[in-house]
Amino acid sequence: MHQATLAGQCAKDDEACSRRHPLAPLAIGSRFYPDVSTEIAGTTTPNLVLESAVPDVVAVDHGALVANRPGASAVLIATDDGSIVDFVHVWVAPVTSISLVRRDGDRIGGSVGLAVGEDVTLVPALWNGAQRLAGDAQPSWTISSEGPVTVLRDGSSDRRRLRARAPGKATVTVAMGNVSTSVDVEVVP
């Protein structure tokens, strides 16, 4: 019908935003917060609601799409009175690997070196095979040693800022379900 679109809620300059691409499958356990817009000739935009055809695959929770299990579901874009304006199919896939990227989108390969007082913002990129998955996930972040590095929330449920506090080494691990990745961080004076 091509009367409505779903787009991720991301800042224009945030290349690593995990909510930017609704065209990729959503990662199981993630949420996608769409901005819904319509373009219906001859009318203003009505009040819109989302409904899932298969809620055990993709549920709708207060306007967010919640990825529950692998599969696909039509997500209906409707008005308050139930009139269907448009729909989009949303796929859900399991996470098979995680990589870490800087806020600018550059992938972290190997270890990270920081001087005391420096920080770097990291975002986990969730993958199913060769395809990057979409959605706002809430992976766990752990650190092997609190001395050299502190892991701070950075305004997003998945993004973290690593702050170098003292000389030393630490390993930061990011996990979602039974999939994880680690990066070694060395802090110099």
N, C-alpha and C positions, 0 to 999 in steps of 0.2 A: 504494500500500500504506500510505502515511502512517505508517510505523513509525519512521522516522529523519529527522533534519534535518541540514543543513550550515549552519553559521553562521560568520561571520568572526571572527578573533581580534583584537578591538579593545578598548581601554579604554572603559568606559562613557561617560566624558565626552569622548572624542575624536571630535567630530562630523565631522572631515575625514578620518577613517581610510579609506584606500583599500581595505581588506580587509573592510569592514563588510557590503557588499551582494552576496551571492552570486547574487541573482536577476537581476542585470544580466549582459549578456555580459561575458566576460573579454577584456581587451585582449591582442592578439597580443603575445607576448614577456613577459607577466606571469605571476605565480604567485599562486595562491590557497591559503592555509593554513586549511583548514576545521577547526572543532571539530565532530566528528561525535557526535551523541547519538541514543539510541534510546528509544522508549517502547513496550515490548512487554509487554502485560498478563500478569501471572503469572510473570514471570521477571526475573532481574537482567540487566544489560547485558553482552552477550558481548564478547569481544575483536573489534574491527572492522578491516577493511582496505578500501581503495578500489581499484577496477579500472575502467579505461576501455574502452568498447566500440570506440572509434576513437582509438587513441593518437596518430596523426599529427595529429589535431585537438586533443585534450586528453589529455595524458599524466599519469601519476601518478608522482611522484618523491619517495620518502620521506615520503609523506602529503600532499604538496602537489600541487595540480592545476596543470599547466603548459600555457598556451595557446600552441599552435604555429601554427595556420593557421585561416582563417575556416571556420565550419561549426558543427556540433553533434555532441555525443557523449553517450551515456548513461554516467553514472558509477555503477557498481554499488557498493553498500554491502553487504559480505559478512562472514561470520565466517571465522575461521582455516581451517575445514574446507571453505570454498567455498560454504556455504549463503547464498543471497541474502536479505538482510533487507529491502532497499529499493533504489530507484534514483532518480536525478534527472537530467534532461537539462541539460547545460551548453552554452551557446552561446559562440562566440568570434568577435570582430569586430576589424577593423583600426582603428587610431587615425587619425582624420581631423583632430582638432584637440586642443590642450592649453590649459587655462586654469590660472591659479594661484589658490589659495584660502589664506586664513589658517587657522591651526590650528582656529579656532572655526567654520570653514565659510564665512566671508564671502569672496566673490570679489573678487580684486584687479582694479580697473579704472583704468587709467592708471598714474601713477608712484607710488613710495613715498618718503615723506620720513622721515628718521630723524635724531636727534641723536647726537653721538658717544657711544658706550657703549651705545646702545639696540640692541635686536635684534627681529626679527620672524621667526616660523616660517611657512614656506610649504610647501604641498603641491601637486603638479601634479594636476589633474583631467583625466583622459583621456576623450575623447569620440569617438563615432561618430555623426556628424550631431547630432541633438538629444538623444541618449541617452548619459548618463554610463556609462562602462565600469568594471567592477570589476577587482580584481587588484592585486597588489603588483608594480609595475613598477620598473625600474631605469633611469630616464631619465638622460641626461648633463646636468650643470650646468656652465656656463662663465660667466666674468665678464670683462668688457672691460678692467677695471682693478683690480688687487689693492689699490691704495692706500686708497680710501675704505671698501670693504666686503670682508668675508671671508665665504665660504660654508662653513658647518660642518655635518657630519652631525648628525642629531638623533635617533639611535636607531632610525630606520626607513630602509629602503633607498631610499625615495623622498622623504621629508620632509627639508628643510634649514632651518637657522637662518641668517639674514643678520645679521651683527654689524657695526654701524657703527664704524669705527676712526678715521677722520680726515675732515675736511671734503673734499667733492668729489662727483663724479658717476661712476656706473658703470652698465652695463647687464648684467643677469643673464639668461642664456638657458637655457631648459630644452628638451631635444630628445629625441625617441624615434623612431628610424628617420629618415624624411625629414620629420617633422612637428616644428615648434618654436614656442615663444612666448618673448617677452622682456618684461622690466619694467625701467624706468629707476628707479634709486635715487639720491636726492640726500641727502647727509649734511651737516648744518649743525653749527657749533660748539655 
